[in-house]
Amino acid sequence: MKQIIACIMLLSLFISYGCKEQTGNKTNAIFVDIDNISNDVSIFDIFDKVEIIPLETNDESLIKYITGLVCYNNNLYIFDYNLSKILAFDHSGKFLFSIDNRGQGPEQYNHISDFDIDKDNNKIIFVSAIDSKLHEYDMNGNFIRKYNLPESGNGAYKYIKYLNSDMIAFWTFDYNNRLKFYSKSKNRFVNECFPETDNFYRRISTPLFPYGNYLVRPVDNNIYELSADGKLSVAYTWDFGKLNIDLDKLVIPPVEKHNDARTKKILLEYMEKVRTSEIINCIFGTSGGNSDYIYTQVMRKSKDVNIFYDKRNQQFLIFEKTKENAYFYPVYWSEKFVIGFMPELSNIEQKRTVAPDTILDAENIERKNQYSEFDNPLLIKYYFKK
């Protein structure tokens, strides 16, 4: 079942189209050979220290899956989509509070689709797609207010990106204009763009605001930037030369029923060909960056290839795993550090290879070794070299 769900989720990412408001600058292209993978990249070529953060586990703090994470004022705010709640921990992983108040009451919500932090007014904000409402809470998890958002066209709200005290960007299921810039003061959309073709696979999606005010699509070499005045532009482009993505080759196989065994078999076989780069050369995974680095991870020949571009000396670090045998799965970026996580935490081998002892000091090895399968996920904090 997990394999089928993963297949459908990845297939949902295919074939994206830009919007009319997009502008680009070809001089911002980053040329890189994604097959030039090195086995000699050390985690300490990039980071000074790696720290394990165990998230406190109790009845109120249980996490099923980390859908999103924001670090703000030295606290960690974690979104669990499956449980439809937001949990707050301090920098050491001590549980602080949760927003877990589903219901029909005046201070309750139907569901949380996505969340962000209003850094200008110190608020936690999230969108409820079922009833198109925006909810605001203070930084201690106390309800402030909720209000109606405009109708999002032909589809519900999905993701939210806070831009400033007035402007919020929403990614929606309106395939005519998936991206919408909403002005709180005007209570309306000031710009709508990014049309896509509606199909079964696009009904499931993954987060597309990986860091800063950037928007990333899995089969688009462009990285887009959202401005505070409600405009979209191409910030930079990954140029892989002959290995760039050819969308003409990405044709989803026709299926008649989406829940029968034959359909599942067809989708799994097709997904495997995508993973092995038999159909298209690669798929973009997560992205990141700060003043010193631009980062992306692509799936290429069934491998997650990490690409760090050092802007200071215009050099690349390209690896599947470091020479310490460490894999890298970032979820949050800042100027001073990156926070990652351990996927499939029930897999002990993955726990070892995401944070092997060779990249940890004795204190953090002990933290890792105290983890059990009944605990909340472990976070990994990577501190950039100064």
C-alpha positions in Angstrom: 0.0 0.0 0.0 2.8 2.5 0.9 4.4 1.8 -2.5 1.1 2.5 -4.3 0.6 5.8 -2.4 4.1 6.9 -3.1 3.6 6.1 -6.8 0.4 8.1 -7.0 1.9 11.1 -5.1 4.9 11.3 -7.4 2.8 10.9 -10.5 0.7 13.8 -9.3 3.7 16.1 -9.7 4.0 15.8 -13.5 3.6 18.3 -16.4 3.6 21.9 -15.0 3.0 25.0 -17.0 4.0 28.6 -16.3 1.8 31.7 -16.1 1.8 34.8 -18.2 3.2 37.0 -15.4 6.5 35.0 -15.2 9.6 36.7 -16.4 13.1 35.2 -16.6 16.7 36.1 -17.0 18.8 33.5 -18.8 22.0 34.9 -17.2 20.7 33.4 -13.9 21.2 29.9 -15.3 23.2 27.5 -13.2 25.0 25.0 -15.4 25.8 21.7 -13.8 26.5 18.1 -14.7 24.2 16.1 -12.4 26.0 12.9 -13.3 29.3 14.3 -11.9 28.7 12.7 -8.5 31.6 12.7 -6.1 32.3 10.1 -3.4 34.7 12.4 -1.6 32.3 15.1 -0.4 32.4 15.4 3.4 29.6 16.7 5.5 32.2 18.9 7.0 33.0 20.6 3.7 29.7 22.4 4.3 28.9 22.2 8.0 30.8 22.6 11.2 28.6 20.5 13.5 25.7 18.1 13.3 23.2 17.9 16.2 20.4 15.5 17.0 17.2 17.0 18.2 14.9 14.4 19.8 11.3 15.7 19.9 9.6 15.0 23.3 7.1 12.2 23.1 3.9 12.3 25.2 0.2 11.9 24.7 -0.2 15.5 23.6 2.9 15.8 21.4 2.6 12.7 19.2 3.5 13.2 15.6 2.5 10.8 12.8 4.4 12.5 10.0 6.3 15.8 9.6 4.6 17.6 6.7 6.2 21.0 7.3 8.5 22.7 9.7 9.3 26.4 10.5 11.9 27.6 13.0 11.0 30.9 14.5 12.4 32.7 17.6 14.4 29.6 18.4 11.3 27.4 18.5 10.3 24.6 16.2 6.7 24.6 14.7 5.8 21.3 13.1 2.8 20.6 10.9 1.3 17.1 10.8 -1.2 17.0 7.9 -2.5 13.6 8.7 -3.4 14.5 12.2 -4.4 18.1 11.1 -2.5 19.8 14.0 0.5 22.1 14.6 3.0 21.3 17.4 5.5 23.6 19.0 8.8 22.5 20.5 11.7 24.5 21.9 15.2 24.4 20.3 16.1 21.3 22.3 12.9 19.4 21.4 10.9 20.0 24.6 7.2 20.1 23.8 5.5 23.5 24.3 2.0 23.2 23.0 -0.2 22.0 20.1 -3.0 23.5 18.0 -5.4 20.6 17.9 -8.9 21.9 18.0 -10.9 20.4 15.2 -14.7 20.9 15.3 -17.5 23.2 14.3 -17.3 25.7 17.1 -16.5 29.4 16.7 -12.8 28.9 17.7 -12.4 25.5 16.0 -11.3 24.5 12.5 -12.4 21.7 10.1 -9.0 20.9 8.8 -5.5 22.3 8.3 -4.2 22.3 4.8 -1.0 24.2 5.4 0.5 26.8 7.8 3.1 29.5 8.1 4.3 32.1 10.5 3.3 35.8 10.3 6.7 37.2 11.3 5.5 40.8 11.3 2.7 40.3 13.8 4.0 37.2 15.6 1.1 34.9 14.6 0.7 31.4 13.5 -1.6 31.3 10.4 -3.1 28.4 8.6 -5.7 27.7 5.9 -8.7 25.4 6.2 -9.4 24.3 2.6 -12.8 22.7 3.5 -14.5 26.0 4.3 -12.0 28.5 2.8 -11.1 30.1 6.1 -7.8 31.7 7.3 -7.1 31.1 11.0 -4.8 33.1 13.2 -3.3 32.1 16.5 -0.7 33.8 18.8 2.7 32.3 19.3 1.5 30.4 22.4 -1.2 28.6 20.5 -4.1 30.7 21.6 -6.9 31.4 19.1 -7.2 35.0 17.8 -9.6 34.9 14.9 -10.7 33.3 11.7 -12.2 34.8 8.6 -13.5 33.9 5.1 -11.2 33.9 2.1 -12.4 34.7 -1.4 -13.6 31.8 -3.5 -10.5 30.2 -5.1 -12.1 29.6 -8.4 -12.8 26.0 -9.5 -10.8 24.4 -6.7 -9.9 24.5 -3.0 -6.9 26.1 -1.2 -3.9 23.9 -0.6 -0.7 25.6 0.4 0.0 29.0 2.0 3.1 31.3 1.9 3.3 34.4 4.1 4.9 37.3 2.2 4.3 40.4 4.4 1.7 41.8 6.7 -0.7 42.4 3.8 0.2 39.8 1.2 -0.2 36.0 1.3 0.3 33.6 -1.6 -1.9 30.5 -1.9 -1.5 27.5 -4.1 -4.9 26.1 -5.0 -6.7 23.4 -6.9 -8.0 26.0 -9.4 -6.1 24.7 -12.4 -6.8 27.8 -14.5 -4.7 29.8 -12.0 -3.1 27.7 -9.3 -1.1 30.5 -7.7 -3.1 33.4 -6.1 -1.8 36.5 -4.4 -4.2 37.6 -1.7 -4.2 41.1 -0.1 -5.6 41.1 3.4 -6.4 44.9 3.4 -8.3 44.6 0.1 -9.7 41.2 0.9 -9.2 40.0 -2.7 -6.8 38.4 -5.0 -4.5 41.0 -6.6 -2.9 38.5 -9.0 -3.7 35.0 -10.2 -1.4 32.9 -12.4 0.3 29.5 -13.1 -2.3 27.5 -15.0 -1.9 23.7 -15.2 -3.8 20.8 -16.8 -6.2 19.1 -14.5 -6.0 15.4 -14.3 -6.3 12.6 -11.7 -2.7 12.7 -10.7 -2.7 16.4 -9.9 -5.3 15.9 -7.2 -2.5 14.9 -4.8 0.5 17.2 -4.4 3.5 17.9 -2.2 4.8 21.2 -0.6 6.1 23.6 -3.2 7.4 26.5 -1.1 10.7 24.9 0.1 12.5 28.0 1.4 12.4 31.8 1.4 9.8 33.1 -1.0 10.5 30.5 -3.7 8.3 28.2 -5.6 9.6 25.0 -7.1 7.9 22.5 -9.4 9.2 18.9 -9.8 9.5 18.9 -13.6 10.5 22.5 -14.1 14.1 23.6 -14.3 13.0 27.2 -13.3 13.0 28.3 -9.6 10.4 31.0 -9.2 10.3 33.9 -6.7 7.2 35.5 -5.2 7.5 39.2 -4.5 5.8 41.1 -1.7 3.7 43.1 -4.2 2.1 40.0 -5.6 4.3 39.2 -8.7 6.0 36.0 -9.9 9.4 35.9 -11.6 12.1 33.3 -12.5 14.8 33.7 -9.9 17.2 31.2 -11.5 17.3 28.1 -13.7 19.0 24.8 -13.2 20.6 23.9 -16.6 21.6 20.2 -16.8 22.4 20.5 -20.5 21.3 17.3 -22.4 19.9 16.0 -19.1 17.3 18.7 -18.8 13.7 17.5 -18.4 11.9 16.8 -21.7 8.2 17.1 -20.9 7.2 15.7 -24.3 8.4 12.3 -23.0 6.3 12.5 -19.9 3.0 11.0 -21.0 0.9 9.4 -18.2 -0.3 5.9 -19.3 -4.1 5.8 -19.9 -6.0 4.1 -17.1 -9.8 3.6 -16.8 -10.3 2.8 -13.2 -8.1 4.3 -10.5 -8.6 1.6 -7.8 -8.3 -1.7 -9.6 -5.3 -4.0 -9.4 -4.5 -3.6 -13.1 -4.4 0.2 -12.8 -2.1 0.0 -9.7 0.2 -2.3 -11.6 0.4 0.1 -14.6 1.1 3.1 -12.4 3.8 1.2 -10.4 5.6 0.1 -13.5 5.4 3.6 -15.0 6.7 5.1 -11.8 9.6 2.7 -11.7 10.6 3.8 -15.2 10.5 7.4 -14.1 12.6 6.7 -11.0 15.2 4.9 -13.2 15.3 7.8 -15.7 14.0 5.7 -18.6 11.3 8.2 -19.4 12.6 11.6 -18.3 16.2 12.4 -17.1 15.3 13.5 -13.6 12.8 14.9 -11.2 13.3 17.8 -8.8 12.8 17.0 -5.1 13.4 19.6 -2.4 15.3 22.8 -2.8 17.0 25.3 -0.5 19.5 28.0 -0.1 20.8 31.1 1.8 23.4 33.8 1.1 26.2 31.4 0.5 24.5 28.3 -1.1 21.9 27.3 -3.6 20.7 23.7 -3.2 18.5 21.2 -5.0 18.0 17.5 -4.8 17.0 15.6 -7.9 16.0 12.0 -8.4 18.2 10.5 -11.1 18.6 6.8 -11.9 16.8 5.9 -8.6 19.2 8.0 -6.6 18.6 11.2 -4.6 21.4 13.5 -5.9 22.3 16.5 -3.7 23.6 19.6 -5.5 25.2 22.4 -3.4 26.3 25.4 -5.4 28.7 27.6 -3.4 28.0 31.1 -4.6 31.1 32.5 -3.0 33.6 30.5 -5.1 31.2 29.3 -7.8 31.9 25.6 -7.1 29.7 22.6 -6.9 29.4 19.8 -4.3 27.4 16.9 -5.9 26.8 13.7 -3.9 24.3 11.0 -3.2 25.8 10.5 0.2 28.9 11.9 1.8 32.1 10.1 2.3 31.0 9.5 5.9 28.1 7.5 4.4 25.5 10.2 5.4 22.4 10.9 3.4 20.9 14.3 3.5 17.1 15.2 3.7 16.7 18.9 4.5 13.3 20.3 5.5 14.1 23.9 6.7 16.9 26.4 5.7 18.3 29.5 7.5 21.5 31.5 7.2 23.1 29.6 10.1 21.8 26.1 9.8 19.6 23.5 8.0 17.2 21.2 9.8 16.7 17.8 8.3 14.9 14.6 9.4 15.1 10.9 9.2 12.6 9.4 6.7 11.0 6.1 7.5 12.2 6.1 11.1 11.2 2.5 11.6 14.0 1.6 9.3 17.0 1.3 11.6 19.5 1.1 8.7 18.2 4.5 7.4 18.6 6.0 10.8 22.3 4.9 10.8 23.0 6.2 7.3 21.2 9.6 7.7 23.1 10.3 10.9 26.0 7.9 11.1 28.2 8.0 14.2 31.0 9.4 12.0 29.4 12.8 11.8 28.3 13.0 15.4 30.1 13.7 18.7 29.6 11.5 21.7 26.7 13.5 23.1 24.7 13.3 19.9 25.5 9.7 19.4 24.0 9.0 22.8 20.9 11.1 21.8 20.5 9.0 18.6 21.0 5.7 20.4 18.2 6.5 22.9 15.6 6.7 20.1 13.0 4.0 19.9 10.4 3.3 17.3 7.7 4.5 19.7 9.3 8.0 19.9 8.5 11.1 17.9 10.8 11.6 14.9 14.4 12.7 15.3 15.5 16.0 13.7 19.0 16.7 12.5 20.4 20.2 12.7 23.4 21.0 10.5 25.4 24.2 11.4 27.0 25.9 8.4 30.7 26.6 8.5 31.5 30.1 9.5 
